[in-house]
């Protein structure tokens, strides 16, 4: 192998390595849909949903036109990740419940936020 070939190969390898370092990493997300029910400010029953939600990030649940701080209920975890729902906003507090992938809970389970593993 000639010196010119080695130099070209080394240059190509360094360029490829630099591209790998510069490329942003893919964000991890749960695949599927998370559904929940809530009552609008007008008193109507509605369904909210999160499609392919980000993993490891707290999501405060609030449906369109709902009162700030109002609770959602009846979660259905149709994602491939475990969803941990919290009664308090910002995934805080001692009251939480974990829903494995594919699981749901009845209308009695109230929540204001969720995080996916």
HUUR-V399812 format. One record per residue. N is the residue number from 1. RES is the residue in one small letter. SS is DSSP state (H for helix, E for strand, C for the rest). Layout:
n: (N | N)
res: (RES | RES)
ss: (SS | SS)
//
This chain:
n: (1 | 2 | 3 | 4 | 5 | 6 | 7 | 8 | 9 | 10 | 11 | 12 | 13 | 14 | 15 | 16 | 17 | 18 | 19 | 20 | 21 | 22 | 23 | 24 | 25 | 26 | 27 | 28 | 29 | 30 | 31 | 32 | 33 | 34 | 35 | 36 | 37 | 38 | 39 | 40 | 41 | 42 | 43 | 44 | 45 | 46 | 47 | 48 | 49 | 50 | 51 | 52 | 53 | 54 | 55 | 56 | 57 | 58 | 59 | 60 | 61 | 62 | 63 | 64 | 65 | 66 | 67 | 68 | 69 | 70 | 71 | 72 | 73 | 74 | 75 | 76 | 77 | 78 | 79 | 80 | 81 | 82 | 83 | 84 | 85 | 86 | 87 | 88 | 89 | 90 | 91 | 92 | 93 | 94 | 95 | 96 | 97 | 98 | 99 | 100 | 101 | 102 | 103 | 104 | 105 | 106 | 107 | 108 | 109 | 110 | 111 | 112 | 113 | 114 | 115 | 116 | 117)
res: (x | x | x | x | x | x | x | x | x | x | x | x | x | x | x | x | x | x | x | x | x | x | x | x | x | x | x | x | x | x | x | x | x | x | x | x | x | x | x | x | x | x | x | x | x | x | x | x | x | x | x | x | x | x | x | x | x | x | x | x | x | x | x | x | x | x | x | x | x | x | x | x | x | x | x | x | x | x | x | x | x | x | x | x | x | x | x | x | x | x | x | x | x | x | x | x | x | x | x | x | x | x | x | x | x | x | x | x | x | x | x | x | x | x | x | x | x)
ss: (C | C | H | H | H | H | H | H | H | H | H | H | H | H | H | H | H | H | H | H | H | H | C | C | C | C | C | C | E | C | C | E | E | E | E | E | E | E | E | C | C | C | C | C | E | E | E | E | E | E | E | C | C | E | E | C | C | C | E | E | C | C | C | C | C | C | C | C | C | C | C | E | E | E | E | E | E | E | E | C | C | C | E | E | E | E | C | C | H | H | H | C | C | C | C | E | E | E | E | C | C | C | C | E | C | C | C | C | C | E | E | C | E | E | E | E | C)
//
